[in-house]
Amino acid sequence: MTVLILGGTGTLGSQIVRKALDEGYEVRCLVRNLRKAKFLREWGADLIKADLTKPETLTGTLDGIKVLIDASAARPSEPIPLKEIDLVGKLNLIRAAEVARINHFISFSILNNEKHLNIPSMKIKNLIEERLKNSSIDYTIFRIPAFFQGLNGQYANPLLEDNPILVINGSSSIPYIDTEDVAKLTIKALGVPSTKNKTFKLFGPKTWNSLDILELCEKLSGQKAKTRNFPVPLIKISKNITSFFEWSWPIANRLLFIEVLDDLNVTENEKSEVYETFNITEKDFSTLENYFKDYFEKILQDLQKLNFQKTKDIIL
C-alpha cells in the first residue's frame, strides 16, 4: 500500500515516515523544499514537490493514493502566515483529497481546542476538524496534548546552558507523549478499520507539571537550574492586559496557550477506548524519565567529546 505523508520533515512527521517504511509501506512525501527533505529520500521515501497554499500544485499529486497522513503544521520560523498554512492550505488539501477519493485521511489536532476558540491557532484546529468530519472522506483525528520533544528547549537545553527556566507555579499536570508513540499508533491505525471516522485523545502514561519536570531534569543532569517563577493567576492577568494592544498580540497568544495546557484532561473512558481499539496497554508507551535519561546521556557524552577535542587542540 502507498501512503502519502505531509509534514515529513517535522518532528512528528519524520517519525511517521520512518515507522511507515519500517512496516513495509511504500511512502511518498509531499514537500515544499526538496533540499530540506533530502534525508527522507535517503530513508527510502519518494518526494513530491507541492505547496498546500497553492492548490494548483496539488493537481495530480494524490492520484493513486488511498491513504493520506497529514502531519504538516506552520512553524514559527516560516515566512508564510499561520492562517495560510494551517487553514487555507489544509482546506485546499481536504478538497483535493475529496476529488481524489482518498480512502483514509489521518489528521492531528490539539486536545480541548473547542474550549479555546479565542486563540487563533485553536480556532483554526477546530475549523479543520469540523471540515474533515463533514467531508466525504473516512477520517481519523488524533488529538494530542504536548510532545516530550518540546520539553528539550523549555527545560533540558536551558539547564545545560545555565540559562533561566520559566516555571509555571500552580499549573496543572499534562500527559506529555513521545512522538514515536504517536507515530506507532498512526501507522497501526491503517490496519484497524474501527479507527475510521473517529477522534482519539492520545496521552502519555503519566502527567507532569513544571516543577516535576524541572526536578527530573536536575536529577538526571546533576545540575541545579536557574528559575523564574510565574504564577498562573499572573499569566491570566497578563493575558487580559496584553490583549488590548495590537503590538503585543503574539505575546497574548502565547499566554493564552498556557491556559490551554492548564486545561487538559483525559477521562478513564477515553483511555480505555484507545487501549482497546489499538490493543495496547499503558506499558506500551514511552516514559518521560527514560526519554530524558537518554537525552541527557547523549548530550553530556557529546559535550565531553567536544571538551576533549578542545583540550587536545590546545596541547597540540
JOSUL-V436107 format. One record per residue. RES is the residue in one letter. OMEGA is omega in whole degrees, 0 to 359 (* if undefined). Layout:
# JOSUL-V436107
res:RES omega:OMEGA
res:RES omega:OMEGA
This chain:
# JOSUL-V436107
res:M omega:178
res:T omega:180
res:V omega:176
res:L omega:183
res:I omega:175
res:L omega:181
res:G omega:185
res:G omega:179
res:T omega:181
res:G omega:182
res:T omega:179
res:L omega:184
res:G omega:180
res:S omega:177
res:Q omega:179
res:I omega:178
res:V omega:182
res:R omega:181
res:K omega:179
res:A omega:178
res:L omega:179
res:D omega:182
res:E omega:175
res:G omega:178
res:Y omega:170
res:E omega:188
res:V omega:170
res:R omega:180
res:C omega:175
res:L omega:185
res:V omega:176
res:R omega:183
res:N omega:183
res:L omega:181
res:R omega:180
res:K omega:183
res:A omega:183
res:K omega:183
res:F omega:178
res:L omega:176
res:R omega:179
res:E omega:177
res:W omega:181
res:G omega:180
res:A omega:173
res:D omega:182
res:L omega:176
res:I omega:181
res:K omega:178
res:A omega:182
res:D omega:183
res:L omega:181
res:T omega:178
res:K omega:187
res:P omega:180
res:E omega:180
res:T omega:180
res:L omega:182
res:T omega:178
res:G omega:184
res:T omega:181
res:L omega:180
res:D omega:178
res:G omega:180
res:I omega:178
res:K omega:181
res:V omega:180
res:L omega:178
res:I omega:183
res:D omega:177
res:A omega:181
res:S omega:178
res:A omega:177
res:A omega:178
res:R omega:180
res:P omega:183
res:S omega:183
res:E omega:176
res:P omega:180
res:I omega:181
res:P omega:179
res:L omega:184
res:K omega:182
res:E omega:183
res:I omega:189
res:D omega:177
res:L omega:183
res:V omega:181
res:G omega:181
res:K omega:177
res:L omega:176
res:N omega:181
res:L omega:181
res:I omega:177
res:R omega:180
res:A omega:179
res:A omega:177
res:E omega:180
res:V omega:182
res:A omega:180
res:R omega:176
res:I omega:182
res:N omega:184
res:H omega:182
res:F omega:179
res:I omega:184
res:S omega:182
res:F omega:182
res:S omega:183
res:I omega:179
res:L omega:172
res:N omega:180
res:N omega:182
res:E omega:179
res:K omega:186
res:H omega:182
res:L omega:175
res:N omega:177
res:I omega:185
res:P omega:183
res:S omega:179
res:M omega:179
res:K omega:179
res:I omega:178
res:K omega:181
res:N omega:179
res:L omega:180
res:I omega:176
res:E omega:183
res:E omega:179
res:R omega:181
res:L omega:179
res:K omega:181
res:N omega:179
res:S omega:178
res:S omega:185
res:I omega:170
res:D omega:187
res:Y omega:165
res:T omega:179
res:I omega:175
res:F omega:176
res:R omega:189
res:I omega:177
res:P omega:180
res:A omega:185
res:F omega:171
res:F omega:187
res:Q omega:179
res:G omega:181
res:L omega:179
res:N omega:182
res:G omega:181
res:Q omega:187
res:Y omega:188
res:A omega:184
res:N omega:177
res:P omega:179
res:L omega:181
res:L omega:180
res:E omega:179
res:D omega:176
res:N omega:181
res:P omega:178
res:I omega:178
res:L omega:179
res:V omega:181
res:I omega:180
res:N omega:177
res:G omega:180
res:S omega:178
res:S omega:178
res:S omega:185
res:I omega:179
res:P omega:180
res:Y omega:182
res:I omega:180
res:D omega:179
res:T omega:179
res:E omega:179
res:D omega:178
res:V omega:179
res:A omega:180
res:K omega:181
res:L omega:179
res:T omega:181
res:I omega:178
res:K omega:180
res:A omega:181
res:L omega:180
res:G omega:180
res:V omega:183
res:P omega:183
res:S omega:178
res:T omega:183
res:K omega:179
res:N omega:177
res:K omega:176
res:T omega:182
res:F omega:171
res:K omega:177
res:L omega:187
res:F omega:176
res:G omega:184
res:P omega:185
res:K omega:177
res:T omega:184
res:W omega:171
res:N omega:186
res:S omega:183
res:L omega:178
res:D omega:182
res:I omega:180
res:L omega:179
res:E omega:179
res:L omega:180
res:C omega:178
res:E omega:181
res:K omega:184
res:L omega:182
res:S omega:184
res:G omega:182
res:Q omega:178
res:K omega:185
res:A omega:167
res:K omega:184
res:T omega:171
res:R omega:184
res:N omega:181
res:F omega:183
res:P omega:180
res:V omega:179
res:P omega:179
res:L omega:177
res:I omega:182
res:K omega:177
res:I omega:180
res:S omega:179
res:K omega:181
res:N omega:180
res:I omega:186
res:T omega:183
res:S omega:179
res:F omega:187
res:F omega:184
res:E omega:183
res:W omega:183
res:S omega:182
res:W omega:178
res:P omega:178
res:I omega:180
res:A omega:180
res:N omega:179
res:R omega:179
res:L omega:178
res:L omega:182
res:F omega:176
res:I omega:177
res:E omega:178
res:V omega:180
res:L omega:180
res:D omega:186
res:D omega:182
res:L omega:176
res:N omega:178
res:V omega:182
res:T omega:178
res:E omega:178
res:N omega:179
res:E omega:176
res:K omega:181
res:S omega:180
res:E omega:179
res:V omega:182
res:Y omega:183
res:E omega:182
res:T omega:184
res:F omega:178
res:N omega:180
res:I omega:175
res:T omega:179
res:E omega:182
res:K omega:180
res:D omega:181
res:F omega:176
res:S omega:178
res:T omega:179
res:L omega:178
res:E omega:181
res:N omega:179
res:Y omega:181
res:F omega:178
res:K omega:179
res:D omega:183
res:Y omega:181
res:F omega:179
res:E omega:180
res:K omega:182
res:I omega:182
res:L omega:176
res:Q omega:178
res:D omega:179
res:L omega:178
res:Q omega:178
res:K omega:180
res:L omega:179
res:N omega:178
res:F omega:181
res:Q omega:178
res:K omega:179
res:T omega:180
res:K omega:180
res:D omega:180
res:I omega:181
res:I omega:181
res:L omega:*
